Amino acid sequence: MEKSKVYFIKEVSPENVVRAYEALGVELKGNVAVKLHSGEPGNQNFLRPDFMKPAVDRVGGTIVECNTAYDGQRDTTEAHRKTMQLHGWVEIADVDIMDAEGEMTIPVVGGRHLDKNYVGKTLPEYDSMLVLSHFKGHPMGGYGGALKNISIGIASSYGKKYIHGVKNTENYWHADHDSFLECMADAAKSIVDHFGGKMAFVNIMKNMSVDCDCCAVAEDPKIGDIGILSSLDPVALDQACLDLVYASDDPGKGDLIERIESRNGVHTIEAAAAIGIGGREYELITL
């Protein structure tokens, strides 16, 4: 099997997010969704609208998000829209809370646990998707990258509970952990299959706290910025980011590695590769 190409740019800048996308040699067409993380109010690490704007403009996209499963300021449509305004996302592009008017299911083919994924009702309105992921740690997943962004990130509020709970939406914070990670892979596959190759992925290794952008109170990053990576294969992309963290000579990397390993974060990548989303072997091309 031919290795997936992963492109790497060391300098982290808004312009280089665009360069990373253009390196993929694809043009996302039609009504383009741009999936990013809107940031929980209080979080200091999420990537701001001015950083993402050039890439959003490049594809003429609509910023898409779904409501959260946890209590906060993005758990209802009204609160989420206020957060979008507070953080300035509405000033750079149209914004769609995809489950504002409800949800729908799409099939999971070949999943380990799931046979359906609950997503925002407006997902079918989009012809293609640019996935802009802030790579960092995560309290549950170990790390957050492309695979989490298209699984938990595109799931409706109910769908997030469905994934976290391995289909048990009543006790969703206490499911078997590895099974939860496998459900994220299952959900990611449904999104990749839905768009049929009309997706592009960019991971931005900046402000890499051990905590997610969903944390209102998050630790400051201990490791310095590493770069921007892109690929058409989200599995290879996330694997490359993990490899760069391990290979870093930054003495602050230990906390992030501990977070990833303590949550068995690599298992999401393993599970995604096992069900055919992509491959863990890749060719890293420095731009």
N, C-alpha and C positions, 0 to 999 in steps of 0.2 A: 504494500500500500504506500502511495506517495505521501510524504510528510506534508502536513499543513504548513503554510507560510505564516509566520508571525513577524510583524514589522515593529522595530524599536527605535524610538527617538529619545535621547537622554534629556534634552532640555525640555522642561515642562512649561508650556505656554499655550494660550488659546489658539494661536496660529498653528502650533504643532499638533493640536487635536485635529484640525482640518487636514494638515499634511498626512497624518496617520490614516485618516479616512481615505484620502485620495490615493494613497499608496496601494490600496486594495484593488484599484482598477475597476471598480464598479460604480454605477450611477443608480442610486435608489430613485425609483420613479413613482409617479402617481401621488396619492395622498400619503405622505411619509410621516409616520409616528416617530418621535424621538423619546426613548425611554431613559430617564435619568432619575436621580433621587432628589426630591424637593427639599429634604432636610427638616428634621423636627426642630421647632423653635427652642432655642437655648443651646443647640449644638453649634460648636465653634469650628467644626472641621469640614462640613459639607462644601462642595464646590459651588461657587456662587454663579448667578446668572451671567455676569460679565465674562466669566471664564468660559462658559458653555456657549455663549451667543454666536460666535463665529461659525461653529459647527452646526448649530441649529439653523442659522441663516443659509449655510452652504447647501443644505438639502431642502430648504423651504419647509421645514417640518413643524408639526404640532407637538408640543410637549404633552406626554401622557403619563398618568399616574393612576393608582387605585388606592382606595381608603385602607387604613391599617386595621389589624385585628386587635391591637393593644390600645389601651386608653392613652389618650394624648391629644394633640392638637391637629391630628390628621385622620382621626378615626370616624368622622362623619364628613359628608360632602361639604356642609356649611363651614365646618372648622378647617377642612383641607383647603377650600377656596380662600379662606382668610389667610392661611399660611402661605399660599401661593402669592397672594398680594403682598403680605408682609415681607417675604423674601425677594420680591421683585421679579418673579418668573413671568407674571402677566405682562410685564413691560417689554419683554424681549420676543414673545411669540404667543400664539393662541395656546390655551391650556385646556386639556380634556381630562377630567376625573372620570375614567372610563366606566366605573360602576355607579356613577351618580344616579342613573335611571335604572339600575338593576344589573343583573349578571346573566351569563349564558354559560353553557358547557361546550367544550371542544374535546374531541377524543384524544386519549393517550394510547398510542399504538406501541405495543411491546414494552410497556412499563413494568416495573417490578412489583409495585403495589397499586398504582392508580390506573383506572381505565377511562377517567375523565378528569378534566381540569375546569374549575369554575373561574371565569375571567370576566372582566368588565364588558358590559353589553355592547359598547361601541367598537370593540376590537375589529369586527369585520369591515368597518368603514375605512380601514387603512390597507394600502397596497404593499407597503414595505416598512421596514423599521431600522432606524439607527439606534444602537444600544450604546449609550455613553455611561460607563460604569466607573464609579469612584472605588478603586481597589483599596481595601483597608481590612482591619479585623472585624469580627462580629461576635457578640456575646453568645449566640447559639450556633451559628454556622461555622465559627472559627475564623472564616474570612468572608468578605463580600466581594464578588466580582461579576462577570458577565452571567454566569449560570444562575446566581441568586437574583440578579436584576430581572431576568426574564421568567423566573419561576414565581417566587414570592412577590416580586415587584409587579407582575402583570395579573396575578390572581386578585380576584375581588376580595373584599373584607372577609366574606364567608369562605372563599377559596383559600385564603391564607390559613384560616383555622383548619380547613380540610387537609392541607399539606402538613402543617405543623403536627396535627393530631394523628397523622397516618389514617385519615378518614374519620376519626373520632372527633367531632367538633364540640363535644361537651367537655372533654378533658385534654384539650389540645396542647397545653404546655408541658404535659408529662408523658408523652409518647416515648417509645424506644428511640434513642437518639440516632443511631445509624439508619433506622428505618425512615426517620424524618429526612435525613440527608438524601436518602434514595428517592423519597417522594419529591424533593426539589428537582432531582434529575429527571424524574418522570414528567413533572410539570414543564420543565424546560424543553423536553422533547416535543411536547404538544405544541409549543409556540414555534419552535423551529420547523416542525412539520406543517403548521398552519401557513407560514409565510413561504414555504417551498423554496428556500434559498434566497429570498429577497430580503436579506438581513445583512447588516455590517456591524462589527463589534469593535469598540475602542475602550480599553481600560487605562485609567489615569492613576498612576502610582504617586500620589501627592497627599499630604496631610494624613499619613497612614497611622491613625490611632488604632489601638486594639478594639475600639468600640465603633459601632456602626453609626451612620448619619441619623439613624432612627432614635439614638439615645439623646435625650434632652440634656443629660449630664454625662459628658464623655471625657475620657482621659486625653490629655494632649499627646501628640505623636512623639515617640522616642527615636524613631528612625527617620532619616532624611528622605526627601523625595528621590525617586529612582528614575522615573521616565514615563513615557506614553507608549502603549503597545496597541496594535490593531491586528485583526484577523477576521477571516470569514468563518472560522472554527472556534466557537466559544470554549470548547474543552481545551484545545491547544493554548488558547489565549490565557485562560486562568492558570493552566499548568506553568506556562512561561513566567507568569507573575510570581507564582510561588517559588519557582527556581531562582528568580532574581533576588527575592528576599533572602533565601538561604545562602546565595552566593555573595551577598553584599558584605563589604568589610566595615559597615557601620556598626559600632559597638552597641547601638540602641536597638538592633534587630531582635534581640533576645525576647523582649516582651511580646512582640508580634508573633514570633515563632511559637512561643509558649501558648499563646491564645489559639493559634491554628491547630497545634498538636493536641492541646487539652480537649478540644472539641472534635478531633479527628476530621478536620476540615477537608483534607485531601480526599476523603471518601466520597464527597459530592462529585469530584472529578472522576474518580474511579467508577462510580455508578453511571455517570453520564457517558463515559467511554464504553462501558459494558453494554449499554442499550443502543449504541450506535449514533449518538449525537455528533461525535467527532473523535479525534485521536489525541493521545497524550504525547506522541512523538511529533516534533515540529522542527522546522528550519527557522532560526532566528536571523532576521535580516536587519542590520543596523543602517539607518538612514542618516 
